Amino acid sequence: MDWSFWSQYGNYASVAGLLVSVVGFGFTIWQVIKSRKAAEEAKLIASEAINRIRTQLFFTEVTTAIRLIQELRNFSRLKQWHRVIDRCDDVRILLAEFMDDSKLLDEEQQEISLVRDNIIVMIRHIERILDGNEPGTLDTSMAIALDKMVNTLSRINGRMKRLSIEV
């Protein structure tokens, strides 16, 4: 039997197998690179979605704080002190939740800290009113502080909305 015929075709088959292996390996590397890029794009898209949700949540929290302070102001005019204390507690907790948010500027964080401190002073004042140790009215300075709180939070909310529109 003549093995040269088979040996020649064996060499051709080996070369063809090598070519198929190189092409297959190249294709595999290309698919890995393509998959990595797709994963990075998906991660970027997810990160952007999380930031949009975080921003929307921040807007909601600030808007809720503004509404609670306005209710607090209205209930104080009506001398419904139990409701005023409830709103003070709600605002204080809400402010503490977003006070250290990275979207806030340093001076805004300080202003919110001051607002929170003013709320605590109001709670103490209203508790004294409820105990009968103070006259049944809110001090003018506290009413002015409430109005300033609404202005501060509205300004922060407006700045954040402008930033989200620009991006």
C-alpha positions as CSV (number, residue, x, y, z in Angstrom):
1,M,0.0,0.0,0.0
2,D,1.2,3.5,-0.9
3,W,1.2,5.7,2.2
4,S,2.4,8.8,0.4
5,F,-1.1,9.5,-0.9
6,W,-2.5,9.4,2.6
7,S,0.5,11.3,4.1
8,Q,0.0,14.1,1.6
9,Y,-3.7,14.4,2.4
10,G,-2.9,14.1,6.1
11,N,-0.6,17.1,5.8
12,Y,-3.4,19.1,4.0
13,A,-5.9,18.1,6.7
14,S,-3.4,19.2,9.4
15,V,-2.9,22.6,7.7
16,A,-6.7,23.0,7.3
17,G,-7.2,22.0,11.0
18,L,-4.7,24.6,12.0
19,L,-6.4,27.3,9.9
20,V,-9.8,26.4,11.4
21,S,-8.3,26.5,14.9
22,V,-6.7,29.9,14.3
23,V,-9.9,31.3,12.8
24,G,-12.0,29.8,15.6
25,F,-9.7,31.2,18.3
26,G,-9.8,34.7,16.6
27,F,-13.6,34.5,16.5
28,T,-13.7,33.5,20.2
29,I,-11.5,36.5,21.2
30,W,-13.6,38.8,19.1
31,Q,-16.8,37.5,20.8
32,V,-15.2,38.0,24.3
33,I,-14.2,41.6,23.4
34,K,-17.7,42.2,22.0
35,S,-19.3,40.7,25.2
36,R,-17.1,42.8,27.4
37,K,-18.1,46.0,25.5
38,A,-21.7,45.1,25.8
39,A,-21.4,44.5,29.5
40,E,-19.7,47.8,30.0
41,E,-22.4,49.6,28.0
42,A,-25.1,47.8,30.1
43,K,-23.3,48.9,33.3
44,L,-23.2,52.5,32.0
45,I,-26.9,52.4,31.1
46,A,-27.8,50.9,34.5
47,S,-25.7,53.5,36.3
48,E,-27.4,56.3,34.4
49,A,-30.8,54.9,35.2
50,I,-29.9,54.7,38.9
51,N,-28.8,58.3,38.8
52,R,-32.0,59.4,37.2
53,I,-34.0,57.5,39.8
54,R,-31.9,58.9,42.6
55,T,-32.4,62.4,41.3
56,Q,-36.1,61.9,41.0
57,L,-36.2,60.5,44.6
58,F,-34.3,63.6,45.7
59,F,-36.8,65.9,44.0
60,T,-39.6,64.0,45.7
61,E,-38.0,64.3,49.1
62,V,-37.3,68.0,48.8
63,T,-40.8,68.6,47.5
64,T,-42.3,66.6,50.4
65,A,-40.2,68.6,52.9
66,I,-41.5,71.9,51.4
67,R,-45.1,70.6,51.6
68,L,-44.6,69.5,55.2
69,I,-43.2,72.8,56.2
70,Q,-46.1,74.7,54.5
71,E,-48.5,72.4,56.4
72,L,-46.6,73.0,59.6
73,R,-46.9,76.8,59.0
74,N,-50.7,76.5,58.3
75,F,-51.3,74.3,61.4
76,S,-49.4,76.8,63.5
77,R,-51.7,79.6,62.3
78,L,-54.7,77.4,63.2
79,K,-53.0,76.6,66.6
80,Q,-53.3,72.9,66.0
81,W,-50.2,72.1,67.9
82,H,-50.4,68.3,67.9
83,R,-50.4,68.4,64.1
84,V,-47.6,71.0,64.1
85,I,-45.4,68.6,66.2
86,D,-46.2,65.7,63.9
87,R,-45.2,67.7,60.8
88,C,-42.0,68.9,62.7
89,D,-41.0,65.3,63.3
90,D,-41.7,64.3,59.8
91,V,-39.7,67.2,58.4
92,R,-36.8,66.6,60.8
93,I,-36.6,62.9,59.8
94,L,-36.8,63.7,56.1
95,L,-34.2,66.4,56.2
96,A,-31.8,64.0,58.1
97,E,-32.3,61.5,55.3
98,F,-31.2,63.7,52.4
99,M,-29.0,66.2,54.3
100,D,-25.7,64.5,53.3
101,D,-26.7,63.8,49.7
102,S,-23.8,64.2,47.4
103,K,-25.9,66.4,45.0
104,L,-26.1,69.1,47.6
105,L,-23.4,71.8,47.8
106,D,-21.6,72.3,51.1
107,E,-23.4,75.5,51.9
108,E,-26.8,73.8,51.1
109,Q,-25.9,71.0,53.5
110,Q,-25.1,73.6,56.2
111,E,-28.4,75.4,55.5
112,I,-30.4,72.1,55.8
113,S,-28.5,71.4,59.0
114,L,-29.6,74.8,60.3
115,V,-33.2,74.1,59.1
116,R,-33.2,70.8,61.0
117,D,-31.8,72.5,64.1
118,N,-34.6,75.2,63.9
119,I,-37.2,72.4,63.6
120,I,-35.9,70.9,66.8
121,V,-36.1,74.3,68.6
122,M,-39.7,74.6,67.3
123,I,-40.6,71.1,68.7
124,R,-39.3,72.1,72.1
125,H,-41.3,75.4,72.0
126,I,-44.5,73.7,70.9
127,E,-44.1,71.0,73.6
128,R,-43.9,73.9,76.1
129,I,-47.1,75.4,74.6
130,L,-48.8,72.0,75.0
131,D,-47.7,71.8,78.6
132,G,-49.1,75.2,79.2
133,N,-45.7,76.8,79.9
134,E,-45.7,79.1,76.9
135,P,-48.4,81.3,75.3
136,G,-50.3,79.5,72.6
137,T,-48.7,81.2,69.6
138,L,-45.7,80.6,67.5
139,D,-42.9,83.2,67.9
140,T,-42.6,85.6,64.9
141,S,-39.0,84.5,64.5
142,M,-40.1,80.9,64.2
143,A,-42.7,81.8,61.6
144,I,-40.0,83.7,59.7
145,A,-37.7,80.7,60.0
146,L,-40.4,78.5,58.5
147,D,-40.7,80.8,55.5
148,K,-36.9,80.8,55.1
149,M,-36.9,77.0,55.2
150,V,-39.4,76.9,52.3
151,N,-37.2,79.4,50.4
152,T,-34.0,77.4,51.0
153,L,-35.6,74.1,50.0
154,S,-37.2,75.6,46.9
155,R,-33.9,77.1,45.8
156,I,-32.2,73.8,46.2
157,N,-35.0,72.0,44.3
158,G,-34.8,74.6,41.5
159,R,-31.0,74.2,41.2
160,M,-31.3,70.5,41.0
161,K,-34.0,70.7,38.3
162,R,-31.8,73.0,36.2
163,L,-28.8,70.6,36.6
164,S,-30.9,67.6,35.5
165,I,-32.2,69.5,32.5
166,E,-28.7,70.5,31.4
167,V,-27.4,66.9,31.6
